Amino acid sequence: MEVKIGVQHAPREIVLESGQTAEEVERAVSEALAGKSQLLSLVDEHGRKVLVPADRLAYVELGEPAPRKVGFGAL
């Protein structure tokens, strides 16, 4: 699943491919925003952790992974 995280006062967003389900990511985001956790903690598909301070979250967008196009060709 593709996750895009907007961070306040940052010009770029964080984009990662996660093996977690949409429900798991949504639960982690809601816990961080409710104050149960100080950090939003997600794991990408390579096993790396991404930590974002909960008070700096601007938005979180969940979506399906987009297939990457390689090479030259007509669409």
All heavy atoms as TSV, in Angstrom:
chain	resi	resn	atom	element	x	y	z
A	1	MET	N	N	0.832	-1.162	0.000
A	1	MET	CA	C	0.000	0.000	0.000
A	1	MET	C	C	0.885	1.235	0.000
A	1	MET	O	O	1.881	1.281	0.706
A	1	MET	CB	C	-0.901	-0.057	1.234
A	1	MET	CG	C	-1.153	1.249	1.882
A	1	MET	SD	S	-2.574	1.236	2.884
A	1	MET	CE	C	-3.797	0.865	1.704
A	2	GLU	N	N	0.530	2.219	-0.789
A	2	GLU	CA	C	1.280	3.468	-0.852
A	2	GLU	C	C	0.743	4.438	0.189
A	2	GLU	O	O	-0.459	4.620	0.311
A	2	GLU	CB	C	1.170	4.091	-2.235
A	2	GLU	CG	C	1.988	5.356	-2.376
A	2	GLU	CD	C	1.875	5.959	-3.759
A	2	GLU	OE1	O	0.778	6.433	-4.100
A	2	GLU	OE2	O	2.872	5.950	-4.473
A	3	VAL	N	N	1.652	5.030	0.966
A	3	VAL	CA	C	1.282	5.987	1.999
A	3	VAL	C	C	2.037	7.285	1.742
A	3	VAL	O	O	3.256	7.265	1.577
A	3	VAL	CB	C	1.635	5.448	3.412
A	3	VAL	CG1	C	1.236	6.450	4.474
A	3	VAL	CG2	C	0.992	4.104	3.664
A	4	LYS	N	N	1.302	8.406	1.681
A	4	LYS	CA	C	1.910	9.723	1.531
A	4	LYS	C	C	1.627	10.493	2.811
A	4	LYS	O	O	0.481	10.575	3.248
A	4	LYS	CB	C	1.326	10.478	0.343
A	4	LYS	CG	C	1.685	9.875	-0.989
A	4	LYS	CD	C	1.114	10.701	-2.116
A	4	LYS	CE	C	1.432	10.045	-3.455
A	4	LYS	NZ	N	0.870	10.799	-4.570
A	5	ILE	N	N	2.680	11.061	3.402
A	5	ILE	CA	C	2.555	11.795	4.653
A	5	ILE	C	C	3.024	13.221	4.435
A	5	ILE	O	O	4.159	13.452	4.028
A	5	ILE	CB	C	3.400	11.138	5.761
A	5	ILE	CG1	C	2.994	9.678	5.943
A	5	ILE	CG2	C	3.253	11.903	7.071
A	5	ILE	CD1	C	3.933	8.893	6.830
A	6	GLY	N	N	2.147	14.160	4.699
A	6	GLY	CA	C	2.505	15.567	4.646
A	6	GLY	C	C	2.933	16.018	6.028
A	6	GLY	O	O	2.287	15.704	7.022
A	7	VAL	N	N	4.053	16.725	6.092
A	7	VAL	CA	C	4.594	17.201	7.361
A	7	VAL	C	C	4.559	18.724	7.351
A	7	VAL	O	O	4.955	19.352	6.363
A	7	VAL	CB	C	6.043	16.699	7.562
A	7	VAL	CG1	C	6.605	17.161	8.882
A	7	VAL	CG2	C	6.097	15.175	7.466
A	8	GLN	N	N	4.088	19.307	8.454
A	8	GLN	CA	C	4.015	20.759	8.553
A	8	GLN	C	C	5.402	21.374	8.412
A	8	GLN	O	O	6.379	20.831	8.925
A	8	GLN	CB	C	3.427	21.167	9.901
A	8	GLN	CG	C	1.997	20.776	10.081
A	8	GLN	CD	C	1.493	21.150	11.460
A	8	GLN	OE1	O	2.165	21.804	12.232
A	8	GLN	NE2	N	0.283	20.712	11.768
A	9	HIS	N	N	5.478	22.498	7.732
A	9	HIS	CA	C	6.705	23.274	7.538
A	9	HIS	C	C	7.775	22.490	6.767
A	9	HIS	O	O	8.960	22.780	6.907
A	9	HIS	CB	C	7.276	23.755	8.871
A	9	HIS	CG	C	6.265	24.432	9.731
A	9	HIS	ND1	N	5.658	25.615	9.373
A	9	HIS	CD2	C	5.741	24.081	10.924
A	9	HIS	CE1	C	4.803	25.964	10.314
A	9	HIS	NE2	N	4.827	25.053	11.266
A	10	ALA	N	N	7.363	21.508	5.979
A	10	ALA	CA	C	8.289	20.763	5.119
A	10	ALA	C	C	7.797	20.891	3.681
A	10	ALA	O	O	6.604	20.695	3.416
A	10	ALA	CB	C	8.355	19.303	5.530
A	11	PRO	N	N	8.688	21.204	2.743
A	11	PRO	CA	C	8.250	21.430	1.371
A	11	PRO	C	C	7.867	20.154	0.614
A	11	PRO	O	O	7.165	20.216	-0.377
A	11	PRO	CB	C	9.460	22.100	0.720
A	11	PRO	CG	C	10.621	21.643	1.526
A	11	PRO	CD	C	10.103	21.467	2.924
A	12	ARG	N	N	8.319	18.997	1.101
A	12	ARG	CA	C	8.045	17.752	0.394
A	12	ARG	C	C	7.280	16.803	1.302
A	12	ARG	O	O	7.320	16.909	2.510
A	12	ARG	CB	C	9.349	17.104	-0.047
A	12	ARG	CG	C	10.160	18.029	-0.967
A	12	ARG	CD	C	11.419	17.402	-1.397
A	12	ARG	NE	N	11.122	16.466	-2.471
A	12	ARG	CZ	C	11.985	15.609	-2.963
A	12	ARG	NH1	N	13.190	15.546	-2.486
A	12	ARG	NH2	N	11.645	14.802	-3.933
A	13	GLU	N	N	6.616	15.841	0.683
A	13	GLU	CA	C	5.906	14.830	1.460
A	13	GLU	C	C	6.740	13.551	1.525
A	13	GLU	O	O	7.639	13.339	0.715
A	13	GLU	CB	C	4.534	14.541	0.846
A	13	GLU	CG	C	4.591	14.056	-0.572
A	13	GLU	CD	C	3.221	14.006	-1.223
A	13	GLU	OE1	O	2.259	14.574	-0.705
A	13	GLU	OE2	O	3.140	13.389	-2.286
A	14	ILE	N	N	6.437	12.726	2.503
A	14	ILE	CA	C	7.100	11.431	2.660
A	14	ILE	C	C	6.233	10.406	1.938
A	14	ILE	O	O	5.030	10.313	2.192
A	14	ILE	CB	C	7.234	11.063	4.145
A	14	ILE	CG1	C	8.070	12.099	4.876
A	14	ILE	CG2	C	7.840	9.670	4.288
A	14	ILE	CD1	C	8.040	11.961	6.381
A	15	VAL	N	N	6.824	9.643	1.033
A	15	VAL	CA	C	6.097	8.613	0.297
A	15	VAL	C	C	6.781	7.286	0.575
A	15	VAL	O	O	7.997	7.160	0.429
A	15	VAL	CB	C	6.099	8.896	-1.222
A	15	VAL	CG1	C	5.351	7.802	-1.964
A	15	VAL	CG2	C	5.509	10.257	-1.523
A	16	LEU	N	N	5.981	6.284	0.986
A	16	LEU	CA	C	6.559	4.968	1.231
A	16	LEU	C	C	5.573	3.888	0.827
A	16	LEU	O	O	4.365	4.099	0.819
A	16	LEU	CB	C	6.955	4.808	2.703
A	16	LEU	CG	C	5.841	4.832	3.736
A	16	LEU	CD1	C	5.774	3.485	4.437
A	16	LEU	CD2	C	6.149	5.897	4.753
A	17	GLU	N	N	6.116	2.750	0.469
A	17	GLU	CA	C	5.329	1.561	0.185
A	17	GLU	C	C	5.358	0.709	1.444
A	17	GLU	O	O	6.422	0.335	1.918
A	17	GLU	CB	C	5.928	0.775	-0.990
A	17	GLU	CG	C	5.849	1.468	-2.323
A	17	GLU	CD	C	4.448	1.518	-2.886
A	17	GLU	OE1	O	3.638	0.613	-2.581
A	17	GLU	OE2	O	4.150	2.472	-3.620
A	18	SER	N	N	4.194	0.421	1.987
A	18	SER	CA	C	4.113	-0.312	3.237
A	18	SER	C	C	3.433	-1.651	3.032
A	18	SER	O	O	2.502	-1.773	2.236
A	18	SER	CB	C	3.335	0.509	4.275
A	18	SER	OG	O	3.203	-0.200	5.474
A	19	GLY	N	N	3.883	-2.639	3.771
A	19	GLY	CA	C	3.253	-3.954	3.754
A	19	GLY	C	C	2.076	-4.030	4.711
A	19	GLY	O	O	1.366	-5.025	4.749
A	20	GLN	N	N	1.875	-2.962	5.496
A	20	GLN	CA	C	0.767	-2.924	6.434
A	20	GLN	C	C	-0.544	-2.718	5.683
A	20	GLN	O	O	-0.579	-2.141	4.605
A	20	GLN	CB	C	0.963	-1.791	7.448
A	20	GLN	CG	C	2.166	-1.987	8.347
A	20	GLN	CD	C	2.446	-0.761	9.191
A	20	GLN	OE1	O	2.822	0.266	8.658
A	20	GLN	NE2	N	2.260	-0.896	10.490
A	21	THR	N	N	-1.640	-3.168	6.281
A	21	THR	CA	C	-2.948	-2.982	5.662
A	21	THR	C	C	-3.429	-1.550	5.895
A	21	THR	O	O	-2.896	-0.845	6.747
A	21	THR	CB	C	-3.981	-3.956	6.257
A	21	THR	OG1	O	-4.170	-3.642	7.643
A	21	THR	CG2	C	-3.531	-5.402	6.102
A	22	ALA	N	N	-4.444	-1.157	5.153
A	22	ALA	CA	C	-5.009	0.186	5.306
A	22	ALA	C	C	-5.555	0.383	6.713
A	22	ALA	O	O	-5.432	1.463	7.292
A	22	ALA	CB	C	-6.104	0.406	4.268
A	23	GLU	N	N	-6.149	-0.652	7.278
A	23	GLU	CA	C	-6.705	-0.557	8.622
A	23	GLU	C	C	-5.607	-0.348	9.659
A	23	GLU	O	O	-5.769	0.434	10.602
A	23	GLU	CB	C	-7.507	-1.814	8.968
A	23	GLU	CG	C	-8.795	-1.973	8.168
A	23	GLU	CD	C	-8.560	-2.534	6.772
A	23	GLU	OE1	O	-7.503	-3.168	6.532
A	23	GLU	OE2	O	-9.427	-2.309	5.904
A	24	GLU	N	N	-4.465	-1.022	9.508
A	24	GLU	CA	C	-3.347	-0.861	10.439
A	24	GLU	C	C	-2.773	0.549	10.368
A	24	GLU	O	O	-2.484	1.162	11.392
A	24	GLU	CB	C	-2.253	-1.883	10.148
A	24	GLU	CG	C	-2.624	-3.309	10.463
A	24	GLU	CD	C	-1.594	-4.315	9.994
A	24	GLU	OE1	O	-0.833	-4.020	9.052
A	24	GLU	OE2	O	-1.558	-5.412	10.581
A	25	VAL	N	N	-2.613	1.058	9.167
A	25	VAL	CA	C	-2.082	2.410	8.997
A	25	VAL	C	C	-3.065	3.427	9.559
A	25	VAL	O	O	-2.682	4.350	10.277
A	25	VAL	CB	C	-1.775	2.705	7.507
A	25	VAL	CG1	C	-1.374	4.155	7.313
A	25	VAL	CG2	C	-0.687	1.773	7.001
A	26	GLU	N	N	-4.342	3.252	9.269
A	26	GLU	CA	C	-5.363	4.171	9.773
A	26	GLU	C	C	-5.416	4.150	11.300
A	26	GLU	O	O	-5.550	5.194	11.936
A	26	GLU	CB	C	-6.723	3.794	9.193
A	26	GLU	CG	C	-7.804	4.786	9.513
A	26	GLU	CD	C	-9.121	4.459	8.832
A	26	GLU	OE1	O	-9.134	3.618	7.921
A	26	GLU	OE2	O	-10.133	5.058	9.220
A	27	ARG	N	N	-5.279	2.982	11.898
A	27	ARG	CA	C	-5.273	2.874	13.355
A	27	ARG	C	C	-4.073	3.602	13.949
A	27	ARG	O	O	-4.187	4.333	14.945
A	27	ARG	CB	C	-5.258	1.408	13.784
A	27	ARG	CG	C	-5.431	1.205	15.274
A	27	ARG	CD	C	-5.465	-0.263	15.692
A	27	ARG	NE	N	-6.215	-1.127	14.797
A	27	ARG	CZ	C	-5.667	-2.087	14.033
A	27	ARG	NH1	N	-4.365	-2.318	14.080
A	27	ARG	NH2	N	-6.407	-2.826	13.245
A	28	ALA	N	N	-2.895	3.436	13.343
A	28	ALA	CA	C	-1.687	4.101	13.832
A	28	ALA	C	C	-1.820	5.623	13.724
A	28	ALA	O	O	-1.424	6.353	14.643
A	28	ALA	CB	C	-0.468	3.623	13.051
A	29	VAL	N	N	-2.402	6.108	12.631
A	29	VAL	CA	C	-2.589	7.544	12.445
A	29	VAL	C	C	-3.591	8.089	13.461
A	29	VAL	O	O	-3.348	9.120	14.097
A	29	VAL	CB	C	-3.056	7.865	11.003
A	29	VAL	CG1	C	-3.472	9.314	10.868
A	29	VAL	CG2	C	-1.955	7.530	10.019
A	30	SER	N	N	-4.699	7.389	13.656
A	30	SER	CA	C	-5.710	7.881	14.597
A	30	SER	C	C	-5.190	7.871	16.030
A	30	SER	O	O	-5.502	8.768	16.810
A	30	SER	CB	C	-7.001	7.081	14.476
A	30	SER	OG	O	-6.793	5.734	14.820
A	31	GLU	N	N	-4.371	6.881	16.400
A	31	GLU	CA	C	-3.775	6.862	17.736
A	31	GLU	C	C	-2.806	8.025	17.924
A	31	GLU	O	O	-2.770	8.641	18.990
A	31	GLU	CB	C	-3.068	5.533	17.989
A	31	GLU	CG	C	-4.009	4.372	18.231
A	31	GLU	CD	C	-3.297	3.048	18.400
A	31	GLU	OE1	O	-2.044	3.024	18.350
A	31	GLU	OE2	O	-3.993	2.038	18.587
A	32	ALA	N	N	-2.041	8.331	16.897
A	32	ALA	CA	C	-1.099	9.440	16.989
A	32	ALA	C	C	-1.843	10.773	17.104
A	32	ALA	O	O	-1.477	11.633	17.902
A	32	ALA	CB	C	-0.172	9.456	15.778
A	33	LEU	N	N	-2.913	10.936	16.341
A	33	LEU	CA	C	-3.664	12.181	16.376
A	33	LEU	C	C	-4.488	12.328	17.658
A	33	LEU	O	O	-4.751	13.437	18.104
A	33	LEU	CB	C	-4.575	12.296	15.150
A	33	LEU	CG	C	-3.851	12.458	13.816
A	33	LEU	CD1	C	-4.853	12.468	12.673
A	33	LEU	CD2	C	-3.011	13.719	13.805
A	34	ALA	N	N	-4.885	11.204	18.258
A	34	ALA	CA	C	-5.663	11.250	19.493
A	34	ALA	C	C	-4.782	11.487	20.715
A	34	ALA	O	O	-5.286	11.680	21.809
A	34	ALA	CB	C	-6.445	9.947	19.665
A	35	GLY	N	N	-3.468	11.463	20.532
A	35	GLY	CA	C	-2.562	11.712	21.642
A	35	GLY	C	C	-2.135	10.465	22.384
A	35	GLY	O	O	-1.430	10.543	23.382
A	36	LYS	N	N	-2.551	9.281	21.910
A	36	LYS	CA	C	-2.141	8.033	22.557
A	36	LYS	C	C	-0.666	7.737	22.312
A	36	LYS	O	O	-0.039	7.019	23.062
A	36	LYS	CB	C	-2.995	6.866	22.060
A	36	LYS	CG	C	-4.452	6.979	22.437
A	36	LYS	CD	C	-5.232	5.799	21.929
A	36	LYS	CE	C	-6.702	5.950	22.253
A	36	LYS	NZ	N	-7.486	4.840	21.719
A	37	SER	N	N	-0.136	8.276	21.238
A	37	SER	CA	C	1.263	8.074	20.883
A	37	SER	C	C	1.838	9.417	20.442
A	37	SER	O	O	1.163	10.197	19.777
A	37	SER	CB	C	1.367	7.055	19.748
A	37	SER	OG	O	2.684	6.959	19.282
A	38	GLN	N	N	3.086	9.698	20.795
A	38	GLN	CA	C	3.741	10.946	20.399
A	38	GLN	C	C	4.262	10.886	18.965
A	38	GLN	O	O	4.514	11.913	18.353
A	38	GLN	CB	C	4.905	11.256	21.348
A	38	GLN	CG	C	4.463	11.489	22.775
A	38	GLN	CD	C	3.620	12.742	22.908
A	38	GLN	OE1	O	3.885	13.742	22.277
A	38	GLN	NE2	N	2.587	12.661	23.719
A	39	LEU	N	N	4.444	9.653	18.448
A	39	LEU	CA	C	5.001	9.456	17.115
A	39	LEU	C	C	4.081	8.601	16.260
A	39	LEU	O	O	3.468	7.653	16.752
A	39	LEU	CB	C	6.355	8.749	17.195
A	39	LEU	CG	C	7.515	9.495	17.824
A	39	LEU	CD1	C	8.697	8.547	17.984
A	39	LEU	CD2	C	7.911	10.680	16.994
A	40	LEU	N	N	4.014	8.927	14.979
A	40	LEU	CA	C	3.398	8.038	14.006
A	40	LEU	C	C	4.513	7.128	13.528
A	40	LEU	O	O	5.528	7.590	12.998
A	40	LEU	CB	C	2.813	8.819	12.829
A	40	LEU	CG	C	2.350	7.972	11.643
A	40	LEU	CD1	C	1.233	7.029	12.059
A	40	LEU	CD2	C	1.910	8.863	10.507
A	41	SER	N	N	4.353	5.845	13.742
A	41	SER	CA	C	5.382	4.863	13.387
A	41	SER	C	C	4.822	3.908	12.344
A	41	SER	O	O	3.838	3.217	12.590
A	41	SER	CB	C	5.809	4.085	14.633
A	41	SER	OG	O	6.711	3.065	14.287
A	42	LEU	N	N	5.457	3.885	11.159
A	42	LEU	CA	C	5.069	2.982	10.081
A	42	LEU	C	C	6.298	2.212	9.610
A	42	LEU	O	O	7.420	2.688	9.745
A	42	LEU	CB	C	4.472	3.760	8.910
A	42	LEU	CG	C	3.208	4.563	9.197
A	42	LEU	CD1	C	2.828	5.384	7.974
A	42	LEU	CD2	C	2.073	3.657	9.597
A	43	VAL	N	N	6.076	1.039	9.040
A	43	VAL	CA	C	7.167	0.206	8.534
A	43	VAL	C	C	6.986	0.062	7.034
A	43	VAL	O	O	5.899	-0.285	6.562
A	43	VAL	CB	C	7.155	-1.182	9.211
A	43	VAL	CG1	C	8.278	-2.047	8.680
A	43	VAL	CG2	C	7.254	-1.039	10.717
A	44	ASP	N	N	8.062	0.329	6.264
A	44	ASP	CA	C	7.957	0.193	4.812
A	44	ASP	C	C	8.190	-1.256	4.409
A	44	ASP	O	O	8.438	-2.122	5.237
A	44	ASP	CB	C	8.893	1.165	4.079
A	44	ASP	CG	C	10.351	0.780	4.163
A	44	ASP	OD1	O	10.701	-0.208	4.816
A	44	ASP	OD2	O	11.166	1.496	3.549
A	45	GLU	N	N	8.101	-1.529	3.112
A	45	GLU	CA	C	8.191	-2.907	2.634
A	45	GLU	C	C	9.600	-3.494	2.741
A	45	GLU	O	O	9.777	-4.690	2.580
A	45	GLU	CB	C	7.674	-3.008	1.203
A	45	GLU	CG	C	8.462	-2.206	0.193
A	45	GLU	CD	C	7.837	-2.232	-1.174
A	45	GLU	OE1	O	6.710	-2.710	-1.346
A	45	GLU	OE2	O	8.515	-1.766	-2.101
A	46	HIS	N	N	10.596	-2.672	3.050
A	46	HIS	CA	C	11.963	-3.159	3.247
A	46	HIS	C	C	12.283	-3.351	4.720
A	46	HIS	O	O	13.412	-3.660	5.069
A	46	HIS	CB	C	12.969	-2.185	2.628
A	46	HIS	CG	C	12.787	-2.007	1.153
A	46	HIS	ND1	N	13.078	-2.989	0.229
A	46	HIS	CD2	C	12.300	-0.970	0.436
A	46	HIS	CE1	C	12.798	-2.561	-0.982
A	46	HIS	NE2	N	12.322	-1.328	-0.885
A	47	GLY	N	N	11.296	-3.122	5.598
A	47	GLY	CA	C	11.489	-3.304	7.026
A	47	GLY	C	C	12.018	-2.083	7.757
A	47	GLY	O	O	12.292	-2.151	8.948
A	48	ARG	N	N	12.155	-0.957	7.061
A	48	ARG	CA	C	12.633	0.274	7.701
A	48	ARG	C	C	11.468	0.987	8.374
A	48	ARG	O	O	10.363	1.010	7.850
A	48	ARG	CB	C	13.276	1.193	6.668
A	48	ARG	CG	C	14.519	0.589	6.046
A	48	ARG	CD	C	15.056	1.500	4.995
A	48	ARG	NE	N	14.119	1.525	3.857
A	48	ARG	CZ	C	14.468	1.695	2.605
A	48	ARG	NH1	N	15.722	1.905	2.304
A	48	ARG	NH2	N	13.580	1.690	1.652
A	49	LYS	N	N	11.741	1.567	9.544
A	49	LYS	CA	C	10.713	2.321	10.266
A	49	LYS	C	C	10.763	3.784	9.877
A	49	LYS	O	O	11.831	4.360	9.746
A	49	LYS	CB	C	10.924	2.214	11.773
A	49	LYS	CG	C	10.289	1.032	12.391
A	49	LYS	CD	C	10.267	1.175	13.890
A	49	LYS	CE	C	9.444	0.051	14.456
A	49	LYS	NZ	N	9.299	0.151	15.888
A	50	VAL	N	N	9.584	4.365	9.728
A	50	VAL	CA	C	9.441	5.790	9.474
A	50	VAL	C	C	8.710	6.367	10.678
A	50	VAL	O	O	7.606	5.936	11.002
A	50	VAL	CB	C	8.651	6.057	8.175
A	50	VAL	CG1	C	8.436	7.536	7.973
A	50	VAL	CG2	C	9.362	5.450	6.988
A	51	LEU	N	N	9.341	7.328	11.347
A	51	LEU	CA	C	8.772	7.958	12.534
A	51	LEU	C	C	8.526	9.434	12.252
A	51	LEU	O	O	9.432	10.140	11.812
A	51	LEU	CB	C	9.717	7.811	13.727
A	51	LEU	CG	C	10.113	6.387	14.093
A	51	LEU	CD1	C	11.216	6.405	15.134
A	51	LEU	CD2	C	8.921	5.621	14.601
A	52	VAL	N	N	7.304	9.889	12.515
A	52	VAL	CA	C	6.946	11.294	12.310
A	52	VAL	C	C	6.295	11.789	13.598
A	52	VAL	O	O	5.373	11.140	14.110
A	52	VAL	CB	C	5.958	11.453	11.126
A	52	VAL	CG1	C	5.590	12.904	10.917
A	52	VAL	CG2	C	6.542	10.868	9.853
A	53	PRO	N	N	6.740	12.919	14.133
A	53	PRO	CA	C	6.085	13.462	15.329
A	53	PRO	C	C	4.607	13.743	15.051
A	53	PRO	O	O	4.260	14.336	14.027
A	53	PRO	CB	C	6.840	14.765	15.608
A	53	PRO	CG	C	8.143	14.611	14.899
A	53	PRO	CD	C	7.872	13.732	13.707
A	54	ALA	N	N	3.742	13.295	15.939
A	54	ALA	CA	C	2.298	13.408	15.729
A	54	ALA	C	C	1.845	14.861	15.610
A	54	ALA	O	O	0.925	15.160	14.849
A	54	ALA	CB	C	1.552	12.710	16.859
A	55	ASP	N	N	2.500	15.767	16.323
A	55	ASP	CA	C	2.075	17.163	16.268
A	55	ASP	C	C	2.511	17.869	14.988
A	55	ASP	O	O	2.145	19.011	14.751
A	55	ASP	CB	C	2.574	17.924	17.489
A	55	ASP	CG	C	4.087	17.946	17.612
A	55	ASP	OD1	O	4.751	17.108	16.971
A	55	ASP	OD2	O	4.604	18.796	18.354
A	56	ARG	N	N	3.285	17.219	14.138
A	56	ARG	CA	C	3.742	17.800	12.870
A	56	ARG	C	C	2.996	17.235	11.656
A	56	ARG	O	O	3.281	17.618	10.525
A	56	ARG	CB	C	5.240	17.547	12.673
A	56	ARG	CG	C	6.107	18.184	13.719
A	56	ARG	CD	C	6.167	19.668	13.491
A	56	ARG	NE	N	7.104	20.265	14.413
A	56	ARG	CZ	C	6.795	21.269	15.219
A	56	ARG	NH1	N	5.586	21.763	15.218
A	56	ARG	NH2	N	7.692	21.774	16.020
A	57	LEU	N	N	2.044	16.321	11.875
A	57	LEU	CA	C	1.310	15.735	10.756
A	57	LEU	C	C	0.386	16.763	10.124
A	57	LEU	O	O	-0.370	17.436	10.807
A	57	LEU	CB	C	0.472	14.546	11.224
A	57	LEU	CG	C	1.220	13.272	11.561
A	57	LEU	CD1	C	0.250	12.246	12.136
A	57	LEU	CD2	C	1.915	12.710	10.350
A	58	ALA	N	N	0.458	16.888	8.812
A	58	ALA	CA	C	-0.454	17.754	8.076
A	58	ALA	C	C	-1.564	16.907	7.441
A	58	ALA	O	O	-2.736	17.237	7.529
A	58	ALA	CB	C	0.286	18.537	7.004
A	59	TYR	N	N	-1.186	15.795	6.804
A	59	TYR	CA	C	-2.159	14.876	6.211
A	59	TYR	C	C	-1.506	13.531	5.980
A	59	TYR	O	O	-0.283	13.411	5.931
A	59	TYR	CB	C	-2.721	15.424	4.893
A	59	TYR	CG	C	-1.697	15.560	3.802
A	59	TYR	CD1	C	-1.436	14.511	2.934
A	59	TYR	CD2	C	-0.987	16.739	3.634
A	59	TYR	CE1	C	-0.475	14.630	1.936
A	59	TYR	CE2	C	-0.046	16.872	2.640
A	59	TYR	CZ	C	0.204	15.817	1.796
A	59	TYR	OH	O	1.149	15.933	0.816
A	60	VAL	N	N	-2.335	12.508	5.841
A	60	VAL	CA	C	-1.876	11.164	5.485
A	60	VAL	C	C	-2.814	10.664	4.402
A	60	VAL	O	O	-4.029	10.657	4.570
A	60	VAL	CB	C	-1.892	10.199	6.693
A	60	VAL	CG1	C	-1.473	8.805	6.269
A	60	VAL	CG2	C	-0.986	10.711	7.799
A	61	GLU	N	N	-2.237	10.257	3.271
A	61	GLU	CA	C	-3.018	9.768	2.139
A	61	GLU	C	C	-2.701	8.295	1.929
A	61	GLU	O	O	-1.534	7.912	1.814
A	61	GLU	CB	C	-2.653	10.576	0.895
A	61	GLU	CG	C	-3.413	10.203	-0.333
A	61	GLU	CD	C	-2.982	11.046	-1.524
A	61	GLU	OE1	O	-2.752	12.248	-1.356
A	61	GLU	OE2	O	-2.871	10.471	-2.624
A	62	LEU	N	N	-3.744	7.474	1.876
A	62	LEU	CA	C	-3.581	6.041	1.656
A	62	LEU	C	C	-4.047	5.690	0.256
A	62	LEU	O	O	-5.079	6.179	-0.194
A	62	LEU	CB	C	-4.405	5.245	2.674
A	62	LEU	CG	C	-4.173	5.557	4.144
A	62	LEU	CD1	C	-5.126	4.752	5.004
A	62	LEU	CD2	C	-2.746	5.273	4.530
A	63	GLY	N	N	-3.294	4.826	-0.424
A	63	GLY	CA	C	-3.683	4.427	-1.769
A	63	GLY	C	C	-3.022	3.119	-2.150
A	63	GLY	O	O	-2.140	2.622	-1.471
A	64	GLU	N	N	-3.467	2.570	-3.238
A	64	GLU	CA	C	-2.892	1.342	-3.759
A	64	GLU	C	C	-1.555	1.645	-4.419
A	64	GLU	O	O	-1.348	2.737	-4.940
A	64	GLU	CB	C	-3.841	0.715	-4.787
A	64	GLU	CG	C	-5.128	0.220	-4.177
A	64	GLU	CD	C	-4.915	-0.855	-3.128
A	64	GLU	OE1	O	-4.090	-1.749	-3.338
A	64	GLU	OE2	O	-5.576	-0.791	-2.083
A	65	PRO	N	N	-0.631	0.703	-4.401
A	65	PRO	CA	C	0.653	0.950	-5.064
A	65	PRO	C	C	0.466	1.110	-6.567
A	65	PRO	O	O	-0.309	0.391	-7.183
A	65	PRO	CB	C	1.470	-0.301	-4.749
A	65	PRO	CG	C	0.482	-1.338	-4.369
A	65	PRO	CD	C	-0.715	-0.619	-3.822
A	66	ALA	N	N	1.140	2.087	-7.129
A	66	ALA	CA	C	1.063	2.343	-8.564
A	66	ALA	C	C	2.180	1.572	-9.259
A	66	ALA	O	O	3.320	1.616	-8.815
A	66	ALA	CB	C	1.209	3.827	-8.844
A	67	PRO	N	N	1.856	0.856	-10.329
A	67	PRO	CA	C	2.915	0.153	-11.049
A	67	PRO	C	C	3.857	1.153	-11.702
A	67	PRO	O	O	3.430	2.162	-12.248
A	67	PRO	CB	C	2.163	-0.661	-12.098
A	67	PRO	CG	C	0.859	0.032	-12.263
A	67	PRO	CD	C	0.552	0.679	-10.951
A	68	ARG	N	N	5.131	0.889	-11.626
A	68	ARG	CA	C	6.124	1.798	-12.198
A	68	ARG	C	C	6.352	1.435	-13.660
A	68	ARG	O	O	6.539	0.282	-14.006
A	68	ARG	CB	C	7.417	1.706	-11.417
A	68	ARG	CG	C	7.212	2.024	-9.959
A	68	ARG	CD	C	8.541	2.212	-9.262
A	68	ARG	NE	N	8.370	2.321	-7.846
A	68	ARG	CZ	C	8.122	3.436	-7.189
A	68	ARG	NH1	N	7.974	4.548	-7.860
A	68	ARG	NH2	N	7.995	3.447	-5.890
A	69	LYS	N	N	6.337	2.462	-14.496
A	69	LYS	CA	C	6.543	2.259	-15.926
A	69	LYS	C	C	8.027	2.389	-16.230
A	69	LYS	O	O	8.680	3.320	-15.791
A	69	LYS	CB	C	5.726	3.248	-16.714
A	69	LYS	CG	C	4.251	3.052	-16.476
A	69	LYS	CD	C	3.430	4.040	-17.235
A	69	LYS	CE	C	1.984	3.685	-16.940
A	69	LYS	NZ	N	1.060	4.699	-17.156
A	70	VAL	N	N	8.518	1.458	-17.010
A	70	VAL	CA	C	9.935	1.445	-17.360
A	70	VAL	C	C	10.052	1.344	-18.876
A	70	VAL	O	O	9.335	0.570	-19.516
A	70	VAL	CB	C	10.652	0.246	-16.698
A	70	VAL	CG1	C	12.103	0.191	-17.098
A	70	VAL	CG2	C	10.505	0.306	-15.198
A	71	GLY	N	N	10.984	2.081	-19.447
A	71	GLY	CA	C	11.253	1.962	-20.871
A	71	GLY	C	C	10.523	2.990	-21.693
A	71	GLY	O	O	9.860	3.897	-21.186
A	72	PHE	N	N	10.652	2.820	-22.996
A	72	PHE	CA	C	10.037	3.744	-23.932
A	72	PHE	C	C	8.886	3.013	-24.626
A	72	PHE	O	O	9.002	1.861	-24.984
A	72	PHE	CB	C	11.059	4.206	-24.986
A	72	PHE	CG	C	12.241	4.881	-24.382
A	72	PHE	CD1	C	13.423	4.208	-24.163
A	72	PHE	CD2	C	12.165	6.214	-23.994
A	72	PHE	CE1	C	14.512	4.839	-23.597
A	72	PHE	CE2	C	13.241	6.853	-23.436
A	72	PHE	CZ	C	14.421	6.171	-23.246
A	73	GLY	N	N	7.827	3.709	-24.819
A	73	GLY	CA	C	6.716	3.088	-25.523
A	73	GLY	C	C	5.554	4.042	-25.604
A	73	GLY	O	O	5.452	5.028	-24.885
A	74	ALA	N	N	4.643	3.731	-26.481
A	74	ALA	CA	C	3.449	4.548	-26.634
A	74	ALA	C	C	2.416	4.093	-25.618
A	74	ALA	O	O	2.270	2.912	-25.340
A	74	ALA	CB	C	2.903	4.395	-28.039
A	75	LEU	N	N	1.699	5.062	-25.103
A	75	LEU	CA	C	0.657	4.733	-24.119
A	75	LEU	C	C	-0.648	4.475	-24.769
A	75	LEU	O	O	-1.120	4.854	-25.666
A	75	LEU	CB	C	0.521	5.869	-23.097
A	75	LEU	CG	C	1.757	6.095	-22.252
A	75	LEU	CD1	C	1.545	7.314	-21.362
A	75	LEU	CD2	C	2.005	4.900	-21.366
